[in-house]
Amino acid sequence: MPIARRTAHTVVELVLALTLMGIMAAIAIPPLAATSAHWRLRAAGGDVVNAITYAREAALARGVQSVVVVDGPGAEVRVTSGTDTLFRRAIGALHGVAVAASGDSLRFAPDGLATGVSNLTVLLVLGTRVDSVVVSRLGRVRWAGK
C-alpha cells in the first residue's frame, strides 16, 4: 500500500510558526525603532548644517549679507539673501523632529563671518533623543551628530 503524502501543514504547526515569528518581531522591533529615530535626527541635523554652510557660501559668493532663519514653531530652516529665499527645509515635516533654537536667525556678512553677539544653538528633539548644532560667532559649526 502506498504511503499517503501530506500536502498541507497542521494547525499546530501553523500556530507554532506564528508564535515564533511574533517572539522574533517583539525582540527586533524596539532596536529598529531606536535606529530609525537616530537616523531621522542625523538627517535633520544634516539639513541644519547644510543650511548654515549654504548661507555662508552664498554671502561669500554674492558679496551681500545672508541670513539663516530658524523657525522653531514651524520646524523649518530658511536661507535668505536680500529678498531672495535661497533654501527652505521643513525639518519637522520631513523628519518628524521638533526644533528649538537659542535665537531666531544667524547672519553672515559678505566676508563669510557670522555677525551677532553670541553663539546660535539649534536643538533637534525626537522623543527622548536630542541632537544639537552650535554655530559660533565666527561661523564655526559644531554638530554632535557627526
Secondary structure, 3 states (H helix, E strand, C coil): CCCCCCCCCCHHHHHHHHHHHHHHHHHHHHHHHHHHHHHHHHHHHHHHHHHHHHHHHHHHHHCCCEEEEEECCCCEEEEEECCEEEEEECHHHHHCCEEEECCCEEEECCCCCEECCCCEEEEEEECCEEEEEEECCCCCEEECCC
